[in-house]
Each structure stands twice: as C-alpha cells, then as structure tokens.
Amino acid sequence: MRKRRVLITGASGLLGLNSALEAAKEHQVFGQTNSHRLNTTAFDAIQADLLVPGAIQRLLEDTQPDWVIHCAALANVDLCESNPQQAQQLNSEVPRELADLVARGGARLVHVSTDAVFDGQTGDYSEQDAPNPLGVYAQSKLAGEQAVAEADPQAIIARVNLFGWSLSGKRSLAEFFFNNLSAGKRCMGFTDVFFCPMLANDLGMVFLKMLEAGLSGLYHTTGSQCLSKYEFGVQVARRFGFDESLVIPTSVQDSGLKAARSPNLRLRTDKLIHALGEPLPNVSTGLDKFYTQYQQGYPQQIRRFIA
Ligand SMILES: NC(=O)c1ccc[n+]([C@@H]2O[C@H](COP(=O)([O-])OP(=O)(O)OC[C@H]3O[C@@H](n4cnc5c(N)ncnc54)[C@H](OP(=O)(O)O)[C@@H]3O)[C@@H](O)[C@H]2O)c1
C-alpha cells in the first residue's frame, strides 16, 4: 500500500482517534481536534475549531492531504436536541465546506454519517431506501450527506455504527456496559433496539480500504452482524467474564431517553461487501479485539494522550 497523507478530523473522538491510530500504522496521519490538546507521537495532532471562518481551508493548506476522513461532528444525540443550530452547523455546513474544498484540491474524502438517518420502523435498509430521520441529530446528519454529495460527487459517504475505547472512557455503548458490569452494577439493555455496530478500529481500516479501492458514493458501512442492545450487553459481559444477569432486559419505551431513537437499524451492507470483495468485520471478532485491547492497556494508553 502506498503511504498517503491522511487528515482525520475529530481525532479526539471515539471514531477519529481509533481510526487515526490504525491509519498511522501505514500512513502519515494528521489528526484534528477541537477542545482537546493531544500529546501523542503516533500522529501529528492539530487543534482547530472547524466553526471558525477560514479554519477548514487553513487545515487543508497546512496538511495537504491525499485522503480526508471526516469524523468531527456534534454526535451527542441529546446535545443536538438542545443545540439545533450548532448541530446544523457542525453536521451539515462544515461537511459542505470541507467537501467543496477537498474536491477543488483533488483529495479524496470519506464523510462519516450515521445509520440513524432511518426511522427504524422496518430494518433491512439498503442505500436505495428513503431515509426518515427522527430527531435533530439524524436530520442534521442527513442534511450533511446531501451537502457532501452535492459539493463532492466523488466523496464516499459512509453510514456507520460503532463501539470502542474512547478518551473519556464513556463515549461508547461497550464502555457503558463495561463500566457498569466491572463495578458489579446492574444496567439496562434494550431488547427492542437493533443495530449492527463495528469496532472503531476495524471501521477505520475499512475506510482505508474504501479509499484504496477508489470507491465513491453512499455505502452502508456497519458491522456484518446485527443484534439488540441487550444482546450486545450480554456479549460484552461474556467476553470479559462479568455477571451477565446484571444486564437487565428493558424496553426503550421505559428508558426515559430524551431524543427519539430508531428501533430497528439493521442495515444491508451487500453493496460494500461486493465493492471490497471481502466480508465486513462482525461484533464477535470486534469484541475479541476490544477485550484484547483492554488486556494490553489500550484504554489507559489513549487516556495518557490527554494527561
Ligand atoms: N458514536 C457512535 O455510536 C456513532 C454512531 C453512528 C454514527 N456516528 C458518527 O461517527 C462520527 C464520529 O462520532 P464519534 O462518536 O467519534 O464522535 P465524538 O466522540 O463525539 O467526537 C466528536 C469529535 O468532533 C470534534 N469536534 C466537535 N466540535 C468541533 C468543532 N467545532 N471543530 C472541530 N472539531 C470538533 C471533537 O473534538 P474535541 O473533543 O477535541 O472538542 C471530537 O474529536 C460522527 O460523524 C457521528 O455522527 C457515531
């Protein structure tokens, strides 16, 4: 594989950080952060608030990327509900400007979107199915997809769902289960919400393969195995040897969550599997790696980046 200059935005986030660490094994990586100042030798960390006028252009000029993986976003669903204007700016207007500048400069872009563009009433969604976003987060992400497709028709738009270790130690659902179960605490697992998550590190590798293969357009880029959030919690418990009866089967109706959640986000990934000519990673192997990372001290290693 030829060594590329890869700019990863949101490199302090769950997806951006794990993707940057994977990409840095093969490529020269520039990782943009906003409020976090990262102290790492794994990649070049650059602080920039993408909402500041001119910041995106400066970032591209400074890094001269061949490939851009855009992970920065306002990705907290409840924060989006209370800050709709910021959600629109970060999840739609920033991607439009980035895609426009990337296209003009001749680099290739992966724009990260979400499975939550669907309302989750039926599941089994292909790229041809009409989205119907339920809340501010999902609406702003769908607007971002449309803006990117207009500004840079060559861009890859990847609808994802993921888990992994994060800087805060509490960004992902796997960490939620890990934190509760390791402390011997009971926690809710939704039996009526289905998703197809992929380990963030695996997802970062898939993005690189998509770029290497010269893909463009919309791709469902989720894990090859779909399950309920309850089943996922049980699998986390089993992998770490925790008491799985602490995961309490619960209906999302009884959860008291603020923003609406789509219940059935089973996405079809045949288009991507066909384009890459290989299967996509699944939850079981992802959780095996998540556990191995834990044994190897990966959560502590990444947290030292902000020490
Ligand atoms: N997490 C999931 O389960 C999930 C599911 C489906 C789709 N996605 C999508 O995957 C992508 C990554 O999500 P994530 O969970 O990794 O997000 P995250 O952990 O919340 O990270 C968000 C990143 O965006 C950066 N950021 C926020 N405001 C910024 C600004 N004004 N300028 C520049 N950077 C800014 C943050 O930087 P600082 O922290 O340094 O401020 C951080 O690096 C998003 O597009 C999200 O919609 C995530």
The ligand as an SDF file (V2000), in Angstrom:
LIG
                    3D

 48 52  0  0  0  0  0  0  0  0999 V2000
  -20.5620    7.0320   18.3030 N   0  0  0  0  0  0  0  0  0  0  0  0
  -21.4750    6.3630   17.6040 C   0  0  0  0  0  0  0  0  0  0  0  0
  -22.0350    5.3750   18.0990 O   0  0  0  0  0  0  0  0  0  0  0  0
  -21.8410    6.7980   16.2060 C   0  0  0  0  0  0  0  0  0  0  0  0
  -22.8770    6.1130   15.5580 C   0  0  0  0  0  0  0  0  0  0  0  0
  -23.2060    6.4530   14.2610 C   0  0  0  0  0  0  0  0  0  0  0  0
  -22.5240    7.4730   13.6210 C   0  0  0  0  0  0  0  0  0  0  0  0
  -21.5320    8.1460   14.2770 N   0  0  0  0  0  0  0  0  0  0  0  0
  -20.8250    9.2120   13.5440 C   0  0  0  0  0  0  0  0  0  0  0  0
  -19.4390    8.9620   13.6270 O   0  0  0  0  0  0  0  0  0  0  0  0
  -18.7180   10.1980   13.6670 C   0  0  0  0  0  0  0  0  0  0  0  0
  -17.8050   10.2150   14.8700 C   0  0  0  0  0  0  0  0  0  0  0  0
  -18.5830   10.0870   16.0550 O   0  0  0  0  0  0  0  0  0  0  0  0
  -17.8780    9.9360   17.4890 P   0  0  0  0  0  0  0  0  0  0  0  0
  -18.8050    9.1560   18.3320 O   0  0  0  0  0  0  0  0  0  0  0  0
  -16.4910    9.5020   17.3040 O   0  0  0  0  0  0  0  0  0  0  0  0
  -17.9220   11.4590   17.9860 O   0  0  0  0  0  0  0  0  0  0  0  0
  -17.2900   12.0660   19.3200 P   0  0  0  0  0  0  0  0  0  0  0  0
  -16.5930   11.0300   20.1100 O   0  0  0  0  0  0  0  0  0  0  0  0
  -18.3680   12.8660   19.9750 O   0  0  0  0  0  0  0  0  0  0  0  0
  -16.1850   13.0660   18.7440 O   0  0  0  0  0  0  0  0  0  0  0  0
  -16.5390   14.2380   18.0810 C   0  0  0  0  0  0  0  0  0  0  0  0
  -15.2770   14.8800   17.5450 C   0  0  0  0  0  0  0  0  0  0  0  0
  -15.6430   16.0920   16.8790 O   0  0  0  0  0  0  0  0  0  0  0  0
  -14.7810   17.1170   17.3120 C   0  0  0  0  0  0  0  0  0  0  0  0
  -15.4310   18.4190   17.2460 N   0  0  0  0  0  0  0  0  0  0  0  0
  -16.5470   18.8120   17.8920 C   0  0  0  0  0  0  0  0  0  0  0  0
  -16.7900   20.1200   17.6350 N   0  0  0  0  0  0  0  0  0  0  0  0
  -15.8260   20.5250   16.7860 C   0  0  0  0  0  0  0  0  0  0  0  0
  -15.5140   21.7690   16.1740 C   0  0  0  0  0  0  0  0  0  0  0  0
  -16.2650   22.8510   16.3590 N   0  0  0  0  0  0  0  0  0  0  0  0
  -14.4360   21.8410   15.3750 N   0  0  0  0  0  0  0  0  0  0  0  0
  -13.6570   20.7460   15.1860 C   0  0  0  0  0  0  0  0  0  0  0  0
  -13.8830   19.5540   15.7340 N   0  0  0  0  0  0  0  0  0  0  0  0
  -14.9590   19.4410   16.5410 C   0  0  0  0  0  0  0  0  0  0  0  0
  -14.4450   16.7640   18.7510 C   0  0  0  0  0  0  0  0  0  0  0  0
  -13.2630   17.4490   19.1480 O   0  0  0  0  0  0  0  0  0  0  0  0
  -12.9390   17.7750   20.7220 P   0  0  0  0  0  0  0  0  0  0  0  0
  -13.4160   16.5880   21.5060 O   0  0  0  0  0  0  0  0  0  0  0  0
  -11.4510   17.9170   20.7340 O   0  0  0  0  0  0  0  0  0  0  0  0
  -13.6580   19.0190   21.0690 O   0  0  0  0  0  0  0  0  0  0  0  0
  -14.2600   15.2570   18.6240 C   0  0  0  0  0  0  0  0  0  0  0  0
  -12.9770   14.9570   18.1740 O   0  0  0  0  0  0  0  0  0  0  0  0
  -19.7750   11.2980   13.6450 C   0  0  0  0  0  0  0  0  0  0  0  0
  -19.9620   11.7310   12.3310 O   0  0  0  0  0  0  0  0  0  0  0  0
  -21.0330   10.5970   14.1360 C   0  0  0  0  0  0  0  0  0  0  0  0
  -22.1840   11.2370   13.6380 O   0  0  0  0  0  0  0  0  0  0  0  0
  -21.1760    7.8390   15.5520 C   0  0  0  0  0  0  0  0  0  0  0  0
  1  2  1  0
  2  3  2  0
  2  4  1  0
  4  5  1  0
  4 48  2  0
  5  6  2  0
  6  7  1  0
  7  8  2  0
  8  9  1  0
  8 48  1  0
  9 10  1  0
  9 46  1  0
 10 11  1  0
 11 12  1  0
 11 44  1  0
 12 13  1  0
 13 14  1  0
 14 15  2  0
 14 16  1  0
 14 17  1  0
 17 18  1  0
 18 19  2  0
 18 20  1  0
 18 21  1  0
 21 22  1  0
 22 23  1  0
 23 24  1  0
 23 42  1  0
 24 25  1  0
 25 26  1  0
 25 36  1  0
 26 27  1  0
 26 35  1  0
 27 28  2  0
 28 29  1  0
 29 30  1  0
 29 35  2  0
 30 31  1  0
 30 32  2  0
 32 33  1  0
 33 34  2  0
 34 35  1  0
 36 37  1  0
 36 42  1  0
 37 38  1  0
 38 39  2  0
 38 40  1  0
 38 41  1  0
 42 43  1  0
 44 45  1  0
 44 46  1  0
 46 47  1  0
M  CHG  2   8   1  16  -1
M  END
$$$$
